[in-house]
């Protein structure tokens, strides 16, 4: 059972991860105002220019400011993460609630479908879907949503199987409350904490997956800035211009680290006995 460890969490990781996440969200939100240049402006004659006061992280081979592209790329990564977690989470909650509370053959059928999805490595399934759908931002979100619903469904199903034997649920059933009312008013509110924790980890996974797909050329397409695509563009120049891949790589690492620290901290706070 998930409970609040304290009113004000003392977990350092939660505070550090939460602060980093807040900073990243602010940078993404304010990118159009704080980026020094447009992410698509080109100066071909200055391609691969090293870092300078004018361009703190240098220019790419097309003469585009890397700092500006990373700031705008954060909008893509966080957009993919947030939308994927929201849609996959909603689908997973619905499917898991139906399976957990309905039980019987319906539960068995849903879980076998979930097993089929989990039998494939997630990134390979995403690559296969992108090969069919074609590379674009919207299709990346669709592919990652198809990958992501299973973990939420299994989490919700397991929690409902436990909670439906609790006295407050049995009392609602004895009072004649319909199943939909029991699920919505009595069961789902008790799932908020684990779903929030799962969402933070899910968002980190979605950002890594989007970066991987874009790195392979199957995700966000040029000239839209994407951290994964920037890593791929900088790969041939690692020896002569390592700055090209340094900043997008650090951005991915710090974002995923912040989300994982936030998830760990939330889990320790909301479920101290885990």
DAFENMO-V336676 format. One record per residue. N is the residue number from 1. RES is the residue in one small letter. D_CENTER is the distance of its C-alpha to the mean C-alpha in whole Angstrom. Layout:
n->N res->RES d_center->D_CENTER
n->N res->RES d_center->D_CENTER
This chain:
n->1 res->x d_center->25
n->2 res->x d_center->22
n->3 res->x d_center->24
n->4 res->x d_center->24
n->5 res->x d_center->25
n->6 res->x d_center->27
n->7 res->x d_center->27
n->8 res->x d_center->26
n->9 res->x d_center->23
n->10 res->x d_center->25
n->11 res->x d_center->22
n->12 res->x d_center->22
n->13 res->x d_center->19
n->14 res->x d_center->17
n->15 res->x d_center->19
n->16 res->x d_center->18
n->17 res->x d_center->15
n->18 res->x d_center->15
n->19 res->x d_center->17
n->20 res->x d_center->15
n->21 res->x d_center->12
n->22 res->x d_center->15
n->23 res->x d_center->16
n->24 res->x d_center->14
n->25 res->x d_center->13
n->26 res->x d_center->17
n->27 res->x d_center->17
n->28 res->x d_center->15
n->29 res->x d_center->17
n->30 res->x d_center->20
n->31 res->x d_center->20
n->32 res->x d_center->23
n->33 res->x d_center->25
n->34 res->x d_center->24
n->35 res->x d_center->24
n->36 res->x d_center->27
n->37 res->x d_center->27
n->38 res->x d_center->26
n->39 res->x d_center->23
n->40 res->x d_center->26
n->41 res->x d_center->29
n->42 res->x d_center->31
n->43 res->x d_center->34
n->44 res->x d_center->35
n->45 res->x d_center->38
n->46 res->x d_center->35
n->47 res->x d_center->33
n->48 res->x d_center->31
n->49 res->x d_center->33
n->50 res->x d_center->32
n->51 res->x d_center->31
n->52 res->x d_center->33
n->53 res->x d_center->34
n->54 res->x d_center->33
n->55 res->x d_center->30
n->56 res->x d_center->29
n->57 res->x d_center->26
n->58 res->x d_center->29
n->59 res->x d_center->29
n->60 res->x d_center->27
n->61 res->x d_center->30
n->62 res->x d_center->30
n->63 res->x d_center->31
n->64 res->x d_center->27
n->65 res->x d_center->26
n->66 res->x d_center->23
n->67 res->x d_center->23
n->68 res->x d_center->22
n->69 res->x d_center->20
n->70 res->x d_center->18
n->71 res->x d_center->18
n->72 res->x d_center->17
n->73 res->x d_center->15
n->74 res->x d_center->12
n->75 res->x d_center->13
n->76 res->x d_center->11
n->77 res->x d_center->8
n->78 res->x d_center->7
n->79 res->x d_center->9
n->80 res->x d_center->7
n->81 res->x d_center->3
n->82 res->x d_center->6
n->83 res->x d_center->8
n->84 res->x d_center->6
n->85 res->x d_center->6
n->86 res->x d_center->9
n->87 res->x d_center->11
n->88 res->x d_center->10
n->89 res->x d_center->11
n->90 res->x d_center->14
n->91 res->x d_center->15
n->92 res->x d_center->15
n->93 res->x d_center->16
n->94 res->x d_center->19
n->95 res->x d_center->20
n->96 res->x d_center->20
n->97 res->x d_center->22
n->98 res->x d_center->24
n->99 res->x d_center->24
n->100 res->x d_center->25
n->101 res->x d_center->27
n->102 res->x d_center->29
n->103 res->x d_center->30
n->104 res->x d_center->32
n->105 res->x d_center->32
n->106 res->x d_center->29
n->107 res->x d_center->27
n->108 res->x d_center->28
n->109 res->x d_center->27
n->110 res->x d_center->24
n->111 res->x d_center->23
n->112 res->x d_center->25
n->113 res->x d_center->23
n->114 res->x d_center->20
n->115 res->x d_center->22
n->116 res->x d_center->22
n->117 res->x d_center->18
n->118 res->x d_center->18
n->119 res->x d_center->21
n->120 res->x d_center->19
n->121 res->x d_center->17
n->122 res->x d_center->14
n->123 res->x d_center->14
n->124 res->x d_center->17
n->125 res->x d_center->17
n->126 res->x d_center->14
n->127 res->x d_center->17
n->128 res->x d_center->20
n->129 res->x d_center->18
n->130 res->x d_center->18
n->131 res->x d_center->21
n->132 res->x d_center->22
n->133 res->x d_center->21
n->134 res->x d_center->21
n->135 res->x d_center->19
n->136 res->x d_center->17
n->137 res->x d_center->14
n->138 res->x d_center->15
n->139 res->x d_center->15
n->140 res->x d_center->12
n->141 res->x d_center->10
n->142 res->x d_center->13
n->143 res->x d_center->13
n->144 res->x d_center->9
n->145 res->x d_center->10
n->146 res->x d_center->13
n->147 res->x d_center->12
n->148 res->x d_center->9
n->149 res->x d_center->12
n->150 res->x d_center->14
n->151 res->x d_center->13
n->152 res->x d_center->13
n->153 res->x d_center->16
n->154 res->x d_center->18
n->155 res->x d_center->17
n->156 res->x d_center->18
n->157 res->x d_center->21
n->158 res->x d_center->22
n->159 res->x d_center->22
n->160 res->x d_center->24
n->161 res->x d_center->27
n->162 res->x d_center->27
n->163 res->x d_center->27
n->164 res->x d_center->30
n->165 res->x d_center->32
n->166 res->x d_center->32
n->167 res->x d_center->35
n->168 res->x d_center->34
n->169 res->x d_center->33
n->170 res->x d_center->36
n->171 res->x d_center->38
n->172 res->x d_center->36
n->173 res->x d_center->37
n->174 res->x d_center->40
n->175 res->x d_center->40
n->176 res->x d_center->40
n->177 res->x d_center->36
n->178 res->x d_center->35
n->179 res->x d_center->32
n->180 res->x d_center->29
n->181 res->x d_center->30
n->182 res->x d_center->30
n->183 res->x d_center->26
n->184 res->x d_center->25
n->185 res->x d_center->27
n->186 res->x d_center->28
n->187 res->x d_center->25
n->188 res->x d_center->22
n->189 res->x d_center->22
n->190 res->x d_center->22
n->191 res->x d_center->19
n->192 res->x d_center->17
n->193 res->x d_center->17
n->194 res->x d_center->15
n->195 res->x d_center->13
n->196 res->x d_center->12
n->197 res->x d_center->12
n->198 res->x d_center->10
n->199 res->x d_center->7
n->200 res->x d_center->7
n->201 res->x d_center->7
n->202 res->x d_center->5
n->203 res->x d_center->2
n->204 res->x d_center->4
n->205 res->x d_center->5
n->206 res->x d_center->4
n->207 res->x d_center->5
n->208 res->x d_center->8
n->209 res->x d_center->9
n->210 res->x d_center->9
n->211 res->x d_center->11
n->212 res->x d_center->13
n->213 res->x d_center->14
n->214 res->x d_center->15
n->215 res->x d_center->17
n->216 res->x d_center->19
n->217 res->x d_center->20
n->218 res->x d_center->18
n->219 res->x d_center->15
n->220 res->x d_center->16
n->221 res->x d_center->19
n->222 res->x d_center->22
n->223 res->x d_center->23
n->224 res->x d_center->19
n->225 res->x d_center->18
n->226 res->x d_center->15
n->227 res->x d_center->14
n->228 res->x d_center->14
n->229 res->x d_center->18
n->230 res->x d_center->19
n->231 res->x d_center->19
n->232 res->x d_center->21
n->233 res->x d_center->23
n->234 res->x d_center->24
n->235 res->x d_center->24
n->236 res->x d_center->28
n->237 res->x d_center->29
n->238 res->x d_center->28
n->239 res->x d_center->32
n->240 res->x d_center->33
n->241 res->x d_center->30
n->242 res->x d_center->27
n->243 res->x d_center->26
n->244 res->x d_center->24
n->245 res->x d_center->22
n->246 res->x d_center->22
n->247 res->x d_center->20
n->248 res->x d_center->17
n->249 res->x d_center->17
n->250 res->x d_center->17
n->251 res->x d_center->14
n->252 res->x d_center->12
n->253 res->x d_center->13
n->254 res->x d_center->14
n->255 res->x d_center->10
n->256 res->x d_center->9
n->257 res->x d_center->12
n->258 res->x d_center->12
n->259 res->x d_center->9
n->260 res->x d_center->10
n->261 res->x d_center->14
n->262 res->x d_center->13
n->263 res->x d_center->12
n->264 res->x d_center->15
n->265 res->x d_center->17
n->266 res->x d_center->16
n->267 res->x d_center->17
n->268 res->x d_center->20
n->269 res->x d_center->21
n->270 res->x d_center->20
n->271 res->x d_center->22
n->272 res->x d_center->24
n->273 res->x d_center->26
n->274 res->x d_center->23
